[in-house]
Amino acid sequence: MLICMISISGVMAQTIVDGTVVSKSDGLPIPGVTVIPNEQQQQGVLTDFDGNFTLSLEENVGTIKVSYMGFATQEVAYEGNTQLRVELVEQVNSLNEIVLIGYGTSEKKDLTSAVATVKNIENIQSRPVSNFSEFLQGNLPGVTVTQDGGDPSSSPKITIRGLGTLNGQEPLRVVDGVPYYGPPINPNDIESVSVLKDAASAAIYGAQASSGVIVIETKKGKSGKMRVNIDTYTGFQSANNLPTPLNAEENNFVYNTAAGNAGASPLSAHDPEQNPWGTVTRTDWMDEIFRDAALYNVNASISGASEKANYMTSFGYNKVNGVLIGTGKDRYSFRVKSDYNLTDKISIGENIYFSKTEAVGTNTNSGYSGAIINAIYMPAAASVYNEDGSYQGVVPERLSDFGGAYGDVYNPVALLKRPTTTSPVNYLNPNVYLNYDIIDGLKFKTNYSYALTDSKYKQFKPRIPEIGRSNAQNYLYQSYEDTNRWIWDNQLSYKNSFGNHNINLTAIYSAQHTDYEYYYQEGRGFANEQSYNQYMGNASELRPTQTNVWEDALTSAIGRAMYNYDQTYYLSASIRRDETSRLSTENQSDYFPSVSGAVRLSNLPGIENIYTINDLKLRASWGEIGNIQTVGYYSFDVPLANSIAVLGEEGTNDANGLYVERQSNPNLKWETSESFDLGLDASLFNNKLSLTADYFSKTTKGMIIPGLADLHQGTAAADVNGGEVKNTGWELALSYAGSVEDFSYNIFGNVSHIDNELVNLDGYNSAGIDYIQHSDQVRGVLRPFRSAVGENLYSYYLVPAQGIFQSQEEVEAYTHNGNLIQPNAQAGDLKFEDVNNDGKINSEDRKFSGSYLPDFTYSFGFNFNYKNWDLNTLFQGVAGVKAFNAYKYSTYNASLQGYNLDNRVLGAWSPENTGSAIPRLATSDDNSNFGTNSTWYLENASYLRLKNVTLGYTLPKTAMNRIFEGSSLRIYVSADNIFTITDYEGMDPEVGNNGLDIGKYPLSSKYVVGLSLSF
């Protein structure tokens, strides 16, 4: 009885502490949080599905410790029976952060190789970007993202740690553990991203990973009640720094002056008395083709999770109207992702993604038919339309005698609006998987992925009757291509700890197979150009059909071992055997090893007690990776090509013939990339300051390139293992985070430097030629690029320009052995350096003059939060970059066909304007001012850009709870590409195309307002 009463009394004396743990950022409950009272581990509990916990304690007063991965640990005091609400704050510099690696994850503190995680990925939903690559720019050191102008049909180019080969340079993308080859996914689906930058981290992906790997994990449901999320924005984009063409009067003045300087008679078209029509400015062609273009984006998702199931369904729509009329892009996307625990050991899941994209761009890379450059060429006196609504040419029909004076120009509005183009791309990617926990620590996963890409293209080009670049023919171009790919991975992993010894073993067998088919047809001669007649069957002439078909297979066996002792000493190693169908039998397979190690210096005696150092780790890695992307599908045994053979005495009998188009190379081997990395990771001052520094070298061996053609054979040369490229450099990333009461902040920055060198061209040919002359050209005249041993890939190979002759005396003083070096020059012409000292200027005077590869890439910014307000900024830039401004070739040059010119030629050299850098105006280019591949076209394209500013306000939780319990609403404004500081004279310094700018579609400024609603 006494014992019973004592027992009852003890129970009644216990203190009950109830509570709920939620995330401070969104107020959602967090299940699985560890709650430990008074440092008594045995008394600890986990929060349930709704974030609730209950503790029965003997102590009436004390503290409880609340901890969860990815959040800062909190200690909360209690006294007596207490009801608590604990709000956990996400921890910015958590060393326990889970990082995506190849075929798995790792805690950030345990990394031994160069793996970088993209911070603030949640900000992507507030940025006016249509794909992840745009968001990535400036976020990570060593990862160079170059926008390919502003064309909505193009995507940015990503280069990780330097240009290592001449083709097949794109990094591998892995989405939810599976290699991904489809169009850009909906960026709003992305949960986290890691970039594997060195061979040790990427080698596990073998033949596909020589250019690095971008590992993406998409969102999934979170434990708790079902959540509905809606993210949307709307706004516009506009082009900046557009060139200005000459108006009508200026055009007459320039060409009359140019004729006089050349000693020629002015054309009657430029005489106001003979052609008064040509003196009146009727059209600003830049205003006609450019517009402020609308942007729309909406994403909606439904997600949730229980103890046995997890689900997420999302829908996205993105519409981008291009700043050039007639261009734009639409994308619809849909994702269903779920998994289910069948038993305690078996779980299954599926991840299905569908997108439909239709993008219409335009050509801005041609010096003849580029839309923007034709807006410069078109005379300002011309109108867009004739009185009958048809497009007008360079002159009205009644003035056709003057048409030749203005050149073979397209009406740029017609160029953009006249064609009818459709280009839908449908992509379907279902993925199913099964996980089986065999025993404690030993797991098996099988994953099957199928991807179908269905692309169609149809463009009808009507006749061009107007004067200028007219064409009496019409055309229909139509194609389709289908790509079917399956990937099957089987993975066995074992993870366990034995005292201070921790091991993680992985074995994988992977197989993938791809089928591809392409069909193209061109039709001409449509009697009726109405839309209902724009079908191939209505063409009066069908050109020969073009087809392409191939199969590709890759199988891989992979092993990886990761070991650490007491989280102080680390060692990892992997090996992968790849076998490809793209090489001959004896060369199909190869092995690619890697090894890495690290020492946590902060755990060593003498350092572990330095209170300012929270974590300090030194790491090193080495590895080799093959590159399958550079290998042609049948380079070892090139199939015969087909063409129409014209037979018969009068060519009346045609037959489909076969011929050897390209030589085969059965001795072709893998292109390999070998890299070394030495890195330091540090977290200092109570995890407020984070630092990552790396030195690396990456060498591409056996670079696969087309060999030199043997002119005696009459066929294209075979692909060969023809060279070696080396990239060396360093990277530094810093961030500092802190808070003062309601104000928190994070300041960050990164910088990287890379040296690129073509080491040799051994195997390129037997003649010992030590360079590759690239075919990139401007109107068949300028060819600025050459890759040579000892230089950057795609270096500029140019004649040095030494300014402008200021007088005839200077021309006559520039001699060699008493002879004029530039006998056709006059005052106002360019002076070129006689590099080889032979007394004349020609192609032998070219020398290497840098490249478009930057010396430095950098970015910096800050994130501020004050109560419910947030402000994020990002600056991004490059230094040591040169661009070849070939736009000047035809827009500063009065010696071509009479094109209208850029109004900067009004400042060309003259006896009254001797300080100009633009050569004198002349209708003949006797000195080849413009026809010489010279450094006059080279400009400093370094820049600093305010990449993004986003200001947001989150409505108070109390206000939102009155509307709907647990809901949240954030309203924001965001702007991209706000301003750019640069010396470059073109529209935008980020021209892509290896630095060749012929009036590139410019990058635009974007301004949006949006909201994020969750309930």
Secondary structure, DSSP 8 states (H G I E B T S, - for coil): -HHHHHHHHHHHH-EEEEEEEEETTT--B-TT-EEEETT-GGG-EE--TTSEEEEEES-SEEEEEEE-TTB--EEEEEESSEEEEEEE-B-TT-TT-EEEETTEEEEGGG--S-EEE-TTGGGGGGS--SSHHHHHTTTSTTEEEE--TT-TT---EEEESS--SSS----EEEETTEEE-SS---GGGEEEEEEE-SHHHHGGGGGG-TT-EEEEEE----BEEEEEEEEEEEEEEEE-S---B--HHHHHHHHHHHHHHTT----GGG-TTT-GGGGS----HHHHHB--EEEEEEEEEEEEE-SSEEEEEEEEEEEEE-SBTT-EEEEEEEEEEEEEESSSSEEEEEEEEEEEEEEE----S-TTT-HHHHHHHS-TTS-SB-TTSSB--SS-GGGGGGGGGG-S---HHHHHHSSEEE-EEEEEEEEEEEEEEEETTEEEEEEEEEEEEEEEEEEEE--B-SSSS-BS--EEEEEEEEEEEEEEEEEEEEEEEETTEEEEEEEEEEEEEEEEEEEEEEEE--S--SGGG-SGGG-SEE---EEEEEEEEEEEEEEEEEEEETTTEEEEEEEEEEEETTS-GGGSEEEEEEEEEEEEGGGSTTTTT-TTEEEEEEEEEEEEEEE-TTS-TTTTS---EEEEEEESTTS-EEEEEEE--B---TT---EEEEEEEEEEEEEETTTTEEEEEEEEEEEEES-EEE----TTTTSB--EEE--EEEEEEEEEEEEEEEEETTEEEEEEEEEEEEEEEEEE-TTS-SS---EEE----BTTTB--EEEETTS-TTEEEEB-EEEE--SHHHHHH-EETTEESSTT--TTSEEE--TT-SSS-SGGG-EEEEESS-SEEEEEEEEEEETTEEEEEEEEEEES-EEEETHHHHHS-TTSS----BGGGGG--BTTBTT-SS----SS-TT-TTTS-BGGGEEE--EEEEEEEEEEEE--HHHHHHHSTT-EEEEEEEEEEEEEEE---SS-S---GGGEESS----EEEEEEEEEEE-
